[in-house]
Amino acid sequence: MAIATIASTISAGGLGDLLFEGLQTGRVVPILWGTILTVVLTIVGIIILKLVENIMISDWRDAEKGVN
């Protein structure tokens, strides 16, 4: 997520635009929104990956035990 945010420096868009707009204009609100939304997006991504991991591990354990 951090690299995607920094990609804004090469005009790739995204949440990094909010951060860099705030830094260039000296306004705190865009910096906070960009930071908060990036953190929320990161946490959602982590939760999704954890759910996928748990599903795969439980399937693997069931297959190891021979349960269908």
N, C-alpha and C positions, 0 to 999 in steps of 0.2 A: 504494500500500500504506500509505503514511503517513496518508492521509486516512481509509482504512478503519480503521486503528488508532485514530485520534483519534475516530472515530464512536462509540466506546464511551462517550464523555462524554454522549451523548444516549440512552443505554441501547440502543444498536444491537447490542451484544454483540461477540463476536470476540476477537481476540488482545489488543486494547486493554484488555479486562477484567483480564487478568493484570497488565499494566503498572500500571493505576490501582489495582488491589488492593494491589500491592506498595508503591506510593507512599503510599497511605492508611494502611497498617499499618506501614510502615517496614521491611518485609522485603525482602531482596535477591533471594531465590530467584525469586519471581514476576516481578520486574522483569527478571532475566536470561532466564528462560524466554520471556517475552513478547517481549523484544528479539531473542533468538536465533531464535525461530520466525518472527518478522516478517521478519528478514533472509533466512532460508532461503526463505520464501515469495516474497519479492521476487526472489531469485536464480533460483528455478525459473521464475517468470514471465518474467524476462528471457531465459532460455535458450529457453523455448517461443517467445517472440516472434522471437528470432534465427533459430530453425529455420524458422518460417513465412516470415520475410523471405528466407532463403536459397532456400527452395523456390520462392517467387514470382519472385525474381530469375532463377533458373536457367530457369524456364518462360518468362519474358519474353525472355531471351537466345536460347533455342531458337526461339521464335516469330519473333524478329527475324532470325535466320539462315535461317528457313524449314525448320527441322528439325521433323519430326512426332514 
